[in-house]
Amino acid sequence: MESIGDLIEKSHQGIFARLLDEQIPYHIRVLEVGCGTGQLCNFLGISQRVVFGTDMCLNSLRLAEDFRSRHGLNRVGFYQMNLFRPVFKTESFHLVICHGVLHHTGAPFEGFKSIGNLVKKGGYIIVGLYNKYGRISTDIRRVLFRIFGLKLKFLDPYLMQDHIGEHIKKTWFRDQYMHPNESKHTFGEVLRWFGQSGFRFVNSIPHALPFESFKDNERLFQEHCPGKWFDHFLVQTRLLFTGYKNGGFFLIIGRKLL
């Protein structure tokens, strides 16, 4: 039942979506792989951008398409797609976003290469993955929940938030603790993916250097130092204690070499 205004307000509550909307140019082609119910695609498509969202789940895509058609977002399109067999031509997009998807496939690197082929030379890719260190607290809770059930739900801060509906909490619990396939990754591993696929590191959340902080006015596509292995060790060690806040995710942005 959301309106355009509701979507804009909700998206601006999250720093990442707001920064994307502020910093992605108009009149470019954007692809989100694993778009779910299409909220990010529809949000980015409100402005003068051509945005495509793909997912394997038809029920999610129907919700996304219903919102799109109801509000006349004619520059947005949704398609069912297996990311290992893209329906788009190579080098079709200025920006490809894939957040929270590759680590649920059987071959994350092969999936990365597949969607990386869709990025134009000089374009950008944003990949969100579970971090090997940031996910440790979730793995511990998963074991405890299997033994004791939801009696211990107080161990997950997200489930204890009063303003979140029970349906959303149930969805979160299933995604975080009951998914049948999950892999975990590190900064160094994804940087190797970049090197092998023709991408250069641009930025990350959290930053790849341990003493750089992410700001509310962060320039997402401004190049940063990728750091060394010890920098990554310190950053990921910190995720041991902070990863519970977002399920242990980390984001890395790369630019395709010309």
C-alpha positions, -999 to +999 in steps of 0.1 A: +000+000+000+030+023-002+030+055-021+060+071-039+063+094-009+064+065+015+092+048-006+113+080-008+109+085+030+118+049+038+148+049+014+162+081+028+162+066+063+189+042+051+222+060+043+232+037+015+201+041-007+201+079-002+238+082-012+232+061-043+203+083-053+224+114-047+255+102-065+243+080-094+240+102-125+207+106-143+202+090-178+223+059-171+214+022-171+214+005-137+209-033-130+201-048-096+206-085-096+185-101-069+162-072-065+136-090-044+104-068-042+122-041-062+122-013-036+157+000-045+150-003-082+118+016-080+134+042-057+163+048-081+139+049-111+119+078-097+147+100-111+157+101-147+175+067-148+168+034-167+167+007-140+163-030-144+157-055-115+161-092-118+153-120-094+144-157-094+113-153-072+082-145-093+061-136-062+087-109-053+088-096-089+050-094-090+050-071-060+078-050-076+060-048-109+027-039-092+043-009-075+060+001-107+029+000-128+007+017-102+029+047-100+039+049-137+076+043-133+081+037-170+120+037-169+119+006-145+116-030-156+116-063-138+126-097-152+130-132-138+166-142-144+192-167-134+223-146-128+245-174-143+226-170-176+220-133-180+193-122-204+212-089-212+240-083-236+275-079-222+286-044-212+250-032-211+251-012-178+269+017-162+262+002-127+254-033-115+243-039-079+242-073-064+236-072-026+231-103-005+228-128-034+261-143-045+267-159-011+235-179-015+247-195-048+268-226-052+295-207-071+299-171-059+330-163-080+314-177-112+283-156-104+305-125-099+322-130-133+288-135-149+273-103-137+306-085-141+304-091-178+273-069-179+292-038-167+304-013-193+341-005-194+346+024-169+313+014-151+309+002-116+298-029-097+286-030-061+287-064-044+274-072-009+284-104+008+285-121+042+318-115+058+337-145+073+344-127+105+313-106+108+291-137+105+306-155+134+281-142+160+252-151+137+266-187+133+268-190+171+232-178+174+221-202+147+234-232+167+217-219+199+184-214+181+185-249+167+189-262+202+166-240+222+144-224+196+130-188+199+133-188+236+166-171+231+154-146+205+167-118+228+202-128+215+194-111+182+190-073+186+170-071+154+143-094+168+140-073+199+131-040+182+095-031+191+088-010+160+094-039+136+064-060+126+062-097+134+061-106+097+093-088+090+109-104+121+099-138+108+114-130+074+146-119+090+148-150+111+143-173+082+169-155+060+195-152+087+192-186+104+174-211+081+188-204+046+199-238+031+230-224+013+254-198+026+290-189+020+312-163+037+339-142+022+368-118+030+381-085+017+412-102+002+391-128-016+368-103-033+398-081-042+412-112-060+379-116-078+383-080-089+418-086-102+409-117-121+378-101-137+392-067-148+379-045-119+398-020-097+389-014-061+371+019-055+354+018-020+339-004+006+316-005+036+333-007+061+364+010+047+393-013+039+416+008+061+409+003+099+410+040+109+388+054+082+351+059+091+321+058+069+304+092+067+269+103+061+281+123+031+305+095+019+315+098-018+307+062-027+325+062-061+356+081-050+387+059-051+401+048-018+432+027-008+424-010-009+447-017+021+469-046+028+462-079+045+469-066+080+444-037+074+418-062+063+426-083+094+419-053+117+388-042+099+373-077+099+383-084+135+362-053+144+333-069+125+334-097+151+318-072+175+298-050+151+286-075+124+255-085+143+240-051+135+236-059+098+239-097+096+277-095+090+274-078+056+302-059+038+300-040+006+328-036-020+326-012-050+348-017-081+353+000-114+358-019-146+390-011-163+389+007-196 
